[in-house]
């Protein structure tokens, strides 16, 4: 999992009051909680200095700003999250020696000097920057960092890289989606089953799907992944929009009454669910000319489970 690393440059010009900073911290806390719950990051924050040493306002530190949240009932969860979050200071605590050596051989250009060290470390370890949006340039989900690095032959080389940045809870969702897309593009038939929950966290998969994917024609695997992603996106929409059924992003239909009225054909659509129990998967999406993904959805829990992936099931 990735590291969250505090961006010192975001407090280089402190706010006027810790009371101005407190609501920003609460929103950041909600964003960090999204990343932690999505299992994208460790529940810890890397920092150059402890919270009480980071001056975020003219009248106090980050620790002081968090303390002001304690009196706000609506921010109780955010306050608890921030106080329970582990801190790793200085920045390179518990990092592998090879990363530490490379880090020490670099110098930030933008932002400059010590203020840019956190962002530079993000570039080194694939971390996520945590920034206070006191300045508009930090109020974004993606930042560019530039630094000088000593190459193997002793020459200073300028390096630039984009790093993920969280300054508001909305940024967390964008980062999670980028991570998921990147992970999905790396999935193969051989790795699908072990990585399914990382790539499609809002979907359930019946136990028979592992074998269905294994024997799938390699030429259609990419098409299948895109269709499963459509179904996954539909579940995400369902959580937000509500309704008795998902707002499908692809064509999803039930079997005909004729098919479901035939016990043999009905049983051909029964597979093991994620708990190993027999379940009917009547609804289906299409892929290619004859491929089918059979699924079941529950309007009460708003869960969608895929039970079959393969060729068209018998109709006669």
ABEGO torsion letter per residue (X at the ends): XBBBBBBAAAAABBBABAAAAAAAAAAAAAAAAAAAAAGABBBBBBBABBAAABBABAAEBAAAAAAAAAABAAAAAAAAAAAABBBBOBAABGBBAAAAAAAAABBBAOBBEAAAAAAAAAAAAGBBBBBBBABAAABBABBBBBBBBBBAAGBBBBBBBBBBBBABAAAAAAAAAAAAAAAAAABBAAAAAAAAAAABAABBBBAAAAAAAAABBAAAAAAAAAAAAAAAAAAAAAAAAEEABBBBABBBBBBBAAAAABAAAAAAABBBBAAGBBBBBABBBBBEAABBBBBBBBAAAGBBBBABBEBBBBAX
